[in-house]
Amino acid sequence: MDVEKYVRAIEKSLTQMVLREMSSVDVSEIWIDTSIPVDLIVEILKTHQLKIPEELHSITNAGKIIWVRKV
């Protein structure tokens, strides 16, 4: 599986969400934007180094924080 194309799609989605002035994002919003399965999004967020916009503070999945910006 070519994971890099999914990584790029998630990064693009996060950038667009920041442009909509969102500082916290739920995985379901990424799923709606990209159609990538939720479990794959979660796996990529946990195992890959993504370029996440500075304005984004956290990413959640069903109310649980799966990524948070370290201060």
N, C-alpha and C positions, 0 to 999 in steps of 0.2 A: 504494500500500500504506500502511495506517495503522500506521506504525512505533511510534507512542506506546503503543498497546495492548501491543505486545511489550516495550517498555521497562518499562512498569508490571508486566508479568508477571515479567520477570527481576528487577526490584527486589524484588517480593514473595517470590520464590523465595530470593533471597539473604538476606532478612530471616529467613525461616523456617530457613535453614541455620545462621545465627548463633545462633538460639534452640536449635539442637541442638549448640551449642558447637563449631561448625566454624570454624576461622580461615583455612583454605585450602580452596578449592572447585575442582573440575574442571568444565569445561563440560558434560561428560556428565551430571553430577549435576543441572545446571540443565535440560538436555534431558529427563531422566527426569521431573523435577518439572513442566515446562511443556509438553512436546511441541513446542517450537519447534525447527526444524532447527538443527543445530550450527553450520553456516556462517552462518546469520542471527544466532545468539547472538554468535558471534565478531565479526561485522561491527558489531553494535550496541555491544558492549563497547569496540571500538576507535574508533568514530566518534561516540558519543553521551555526554553527561554524565549518568551515572546517579547516583542517591542510593544509595551503597553504605554499608552499616553500618560504623561505626568499628571494630568488632571483627574485621572481615574484613581479612586481610593480603594475600592474593593469590588470583588466579584463573588456572588453568592449562588447557591444551588438549593432551592427549596428552603430558604431561610438560614442555611448553614454557610458560613464564610469559607470559601475554598481558596481565595487569594486576597491578600491585603498588602497595600504598599507599606513597606518598612520605612519608618521615619528616620 
